[in-house]
Amino acid sequence: MAEIFGFETTADQVLEGVDLAGKRILVTGVSAGLGVETARVLAARGAQVVGAVRDLEKARRAAAVVSTEAANGGGLELMELDLASLASVRACADALLAKGKPFDVVIANAGVMACPQGTTADSFETQFGTNHLGHFVLVNRIASLLRPGSRLVNLSSAAHRFADVDLDDPNFERTPYSEFTAYGRSKTANILFAVEFDRRHKQKGVRATALHPGGIQTELSRHMTPEIRQRLMDSLSASMPGGLPAMKYKTVPQGSATSVWAGIVAPAELVGGRYCEDCHVAELADDPTTFSGVRSYALNPDRAKALWAKSEEMVGERF
């Protein structure tokens, strides 16, 4: 199956002929872009999708297509979740636990990108706090709802190549702030979280993976001013002696493909504890001039354990 999918594959193509009736899937960020498309394709094949979103009204408008195309018993339920507030994260987790309904897949899709320097409600650097710590607390709090055979899918990014996590200064209290360094740290954290979650839960039949959905023009890039974009291009050009390759964007349906491939179609043993792109498991690639593959630091099991411990310390909760 992995042989026939690639860069241009859409989520509909990945799930062609797949029956998800009776499956329950949590997707964060179902108010725009990839989140809406992921929920749509899942519900259209019979899955009961729980969409966790910051803005319920926006999500109701954007996700109307999900209910319209739901089939074979599929549907969408929306819940409030602000990943930049641990009070909101814990309230969402408590509500899910109170319902007691298990999940077959959790897709940690929501996130922010290249934000101006700022902090979350809990005084964490915005991107690390939202993209990593919010999901870290949510997923760990509802881990008991993940039934055997289920999977956690963390949406990371090729931008993990910008930076490893900094466990000594995660909030840029001593380090000069850079939008893309911060984003890179948070995306590396998404991968390392999957690595350690997979190690801790695979004996119970629960696996975790991370992925790069591709370059997609969605609301995620709303903070990308021309100045920020130029700084990024200058930085990338400096590391590419032969010049930058032409950027090829994916459509939203193509960008959602690897999420459903890694969460549903790919063999669990293939993707567990790994990083995927273009509906394949990515190769290790530490050459700074490459634009594909995964940096070895992002899959380092010792770094993954250290990040877990630091994350527990930051959120004041042990899992």
Secondary structure in CASP SS format (residue, H / E / C, confidence):
PFRMAT SS
TARGET T0000
AUTHOR 0000-0000-0000
METHOD secondary structure of the structure
MODEL  1
M C 1.00
A H 1.00
E H 1.00
I H 1.00
F C 1.00
G C 1.00
F C 1.00
E C 1.00
T C 1.00
T C 1.00
A H 1.00
D H 1.00
Q H 1.00
V H 1.00
L C 1.00
E C 1.00
G C 1.00
V C 1.00
D C 1.00
L C 1.00
A C 1.00
G C 1.00
K C 1.00
R E 1.00
I E 1.00
L E 1.00
V E 1.00
T E 1.00
G C 1.00
V C 1.00
S C 1.00
A C 1.00
G H 1.00
L H 1.00
G H 1.00
V H 1.00
E H 1.00
T H 1.00
A H 1.00
R H 1.00
V H 1.00
L H 1.00
A H 1.00
A C 1.00
R C 1.00
G C 1.00
A C 1.00
Q E 1.00
V E 1.00
V E 1.00
G E 1.00
A E 1.00
V E 1.00
R C 1.00
D C 1.00
L H 1.00
E H 1.00
K H 1.00
A H 1.00
R H 1.00
R H 1.00
A H 1.00
A C 1.00
A H 1.00
V H 1.00
V H 1.00
S H 1.00
T H 1.00
E H 1.00
A C 1.00
A C 1.00
N C 1.00
G C 1.00
G C 1.00
G E 1.00
L E 1.00
E E 1.00
L E 1.00
M E 1.00
E E 1.00
L C 1.00
D C 1.00
L C 1.00
A C 1.00
S C 1.00
L H 1.00
A H 1.00
S H 1.00
V H 1.00
R H 1.00
A H 1.00
C H 1.00
A H 1.00
D H 1.00
A H 1.00
L H 1.00
L H 1.00
A H 1.00
K H 1.00
G C 1.00
K C 1.00
P C 1.00
F E 1.00
D E 1.00
V E 1.00
V E 1.00
I E 1.00
A E 1.00
N C 1.00
A C 1.00
G C 1.00
V C 1.00
M C 1.00
A C 1.00
C C 1.00
P C 1.00
Q C 1.00
G C 1.00
T E 1.00
T C 1.00
A C 1.00
D C 1.00
S C 1.00
F C 1.00
E E 1.00
T H 1.00
Q H 1.00
F H 1.00
G H 1.00
T H 1.00
N H 1.00
H H 1.00
L H 1.00
G H 1.00
H H 1.00
F H 1.00
V H 1.00
L H 1.00
V H 1.00
N H 1.00
R H 1.00
I C 1.00
A H 1.00
S H 1.00
L H 1.00
L E 1.00
R E 1.00
P E 1.00
G E 1.00
S E 1.00
R E 1.00
L E 1.00
V E 1.00
N E 1.00
L E 1.00
S C 1.00
S C 1.00
A H 1.00
A H 1.00
H H 1.00
R H 1.00
F H 1.00
A C 1.00
D C 1.00
V C 1.00
D C 1.00
L C 1.00
D C 1.00
D C 1.00
P C 1.00
N C 1.00
F C 1.00
E C 1.00
R C 1.00
T C 1.00
P C 1.00
Y C 1.00
S C 1.00
E H 1.00
F H 1.00
T H 1.00
A H 1.00
Y H 1.00
G H 1.00
R H 1.00
S H 1.00
K H 1.00
T H 1.00
A H 1.00
N H 1.00
I H 1.00
L H 1.00
F H 1.00
A H 1.00
V H 1.00
E H 1.00
F H 1.00
D H 1.00
R H 1.00
R H 1.00
H H 1.00
K H 1.00
Q H 1.00
K H 1.00
G C 1.00
V C 1.00
R E 1.00
A E 1.00
T E 1.00
A E 1.00
L E 1.00
H E 1.00
P C 1.00
G C 1.00
G C 1.00
I E 1.00
Q C 1.00
T C 1.00
E H 1.00
L H 1.00
S H 1.00
R C 1.00
H C 1.00
M C 1.00
T C 1.00
P H 1.00
E H 1.00
I H 1.00
R H 1.00
Q H 1.00
R H 1.00
L H 1.00
M H 1.00
D H 1.00
S H 1.00
L H 1.00
S H 1.00
A H 1.00
S C 1.00
M C 1.00
P C 1.00
G C 1.00
G C 1.00
L C 1.00
P C 1.00
A C 1.00
M C 1.00
K C 1.00
Y C 1.00
K E 1.00
T C 1.00
V H 1.00
P H 1.00
Q H 1.00
G H 1.00
S C 1.00
A H 1.00
T H 1.00
S H 1.00
V H 1.00
W H 1.00
A H 1.00
G H 1.00
I H 1.00
V H 1.00
A C 1.00
P C 1.00
A H 1.00
E H 1.00
L H 1.00
V H 1.00
G C 1.00
G C 1.00
R C 1.00
Y E 1.00
C E 1.00
E E 1.00
D C 1.00
C C 1.00
H E 1.00
V E 1.00
A C 1.00
E C 1.00
L E 1.00
A C 1.00
D C 1.00
D C 1.00
P C 1.00
T C 1.00
T C 1.00
F C 1.00
S C 1.00
G C 1.00
V E 1.00
R C 1.00
S H 1.00
Y H 1.00
A H 1.00
L H 1.00
N C 1.00
P H 1.00
D H 1.00
R H 1.00
A H 1.00
K H 1.00
A H 1.00
L H 1.00
W H 1.00
A H 1.00
K H 1.00
S H 1.00
E H 1.00
E H 1.00
M H 1.00
V H 1.00
G C 1.00
E C 1.00
R C 1.00
F C 1.00
END
